[in-house]
Amino acid sequence: MRDYRRLWIGLVLLALASPIGLYIPEIMRAGSAWGEWGVDEIKQMIGYAPAGMERHAEIWKAPIPDYALPGQEQAPLSRRGVTYVLSGLLGIAACGGGGYLLTRWMTGNRGRRRT
């Protein structure tokens, strides 16, 4: 774990900086965060929605839509920023933990330490 200390610190710093993607569009009155548009927003921006986007838009439902807890969709920007950070940290933990477990499983390194 010591070998990856800088990586983990960098990932936590990135998670802490993630609300910038919320604040800048709000400050500049640019609408939603860049690249997080739904089908309706795409139609409004370019006049149509790509067929594949329309067809597959309903396949995946995010566990925390818009990074807001249920009932908090219209919460103040500062509260939504905290939820962004928590979502980032949860994603880092899930991916890191999953990667760790997958690596342990694939290498067969169950309980043995490197020397």
C-alpha positions in Angstrom: 0.0 0.0 0.0 2.9 2.3 0.7 4.0 2.0 -2.9 0.8 3.6 -4.0 0.5 6.5 -1.5 1.1 9.2 -4.1 -1.6 7.6 -6.4 -4.2 7.5 -3.6 -3.4 11.1 -2.5 -3.7 12.2 -6.2 -7.1 10.4 -6.6 -8.4 12.0 -3.4 -7.3 15.4 -4.5 -9.1 14.9 -7.8 -12.2 13.8 -6.0 -12.0 17.0 -3.9 -11.6 19.1 -7.0 -14.6 17.4 -8.8 -17.2 20.1 -7.8 -15.4 22.5 -10.0 -17.3 20.9 -12.9 -20.5 21.9 -11.1 -19.5 25.5 -10.1 -18.0 26.8 -13.3 -21.1 26.1 -15.5 -23.2 27.7 -12.8 -21.0 30.8 -12.5 -20.8 31.2 -16.2 -24.5 30.4 -16.7 -23.6 27.7 -19.2 -26.3 25.2 -18.2 -25.2 21.7 -17.1 -21.7 20.4 -16.7 -19.9 19.8 -20.0 -20.5 16.4 -21.4 -23.3 15.4 -18.9 -26.1 16.2 -21.2 -29.2 14.1 -21.5 -31.1 13.3 -24.7 -33.4 16.4 -24.3 -30.4 18.7 -23.8 -28.7 17.3 -26.9 -31.9 17.8 -29.0 -32.1 21.4 -27.7 -28.4 22.1 -28.5 -28.0 20.6 -32.0 -31.6 20.2 -33.1 -31.8 16.3 -33.0 -30.6 13.4 -30.9 -28.5 10.7 -32.4 -30.5 7.5 -32.9 -28.2 5.4 -30.9 -28.3 7.8 -28.0 -32.1 7.8 -28.0 -32.3 4.0 -28.3 -29.9 3.4 -25.4 -30.6 6.3 -23.1 -32.9 4.3 -20.9 -30.8 1.2 -20.5 -28.7 2.4 -17.6 -30.1 4.1 -14.6 -27.6 5.8 -12.4 -27.7 4.8 -8.7 -27.3 8.4 -7.8 -28.7 10.5 -10.7 -27.1 13.9 -11.1 -24.9 13.0 -8.1 -27.7 14.1 -5.8 -29.3 12.1 -3.0 -33.0 11.4 -3.4 -34.9 14.5 -2.7 -31.8 16.7 -3.0 -31.9 17.4 -6.8 -32.7 21.1 -6.2 -30.4 21.5 -3.2 -28.0 24.4 -3.0 -24.9 24.2 -5.1 -22.7 23.7 -2.0 -24.6 20.6 -0.9 -24.5 19.2 -4.4 -20.7 19.8 -4.4 -20.4 17.7 -1.2 -22.4 14.9 -3.0 -20.1 15.2 -6.0 -17.1 14.6 -3.7 -18.7 11.7 -1.9 -19.6 10.2 -5.3 -16.0 10.5 -6.4 -14.7 9.0 -3.3 -17.2 6.1 -3.5 -16.2 5.5 -7.1 -12.5 5.5 -6.2 -13.1 3.1 -3.4 -15.2 0.8 -5.5 -12.8 0.7 -8.4 -9.7 0.4 -6.2 -11.3 -2.3 -4.1 -12.5 -4.2 -7.1 -9.1 -3.9 -8.8 -7.4 -5.1 -5.7 -9.7 -8.1 -5.2 -9.5 -9.0 -8.9 -5.7 -8.8 -8.8 -5.5 -11.0 -5.7 -7.9 -13.5 -7.3 -6.1 -13.6 -10.7 -2.6 -14.0 -9.2 -3.6 -16.5 -6.6 -1.8 -14.5 -4.0 -4.0 -15.3 -1.1 -2.3 -14.3 2.1 1.3 -14.6 0.8 3.4 -11.5 1.1 6.1 -10.3 -1.3 9.7 -10.5 0.1 
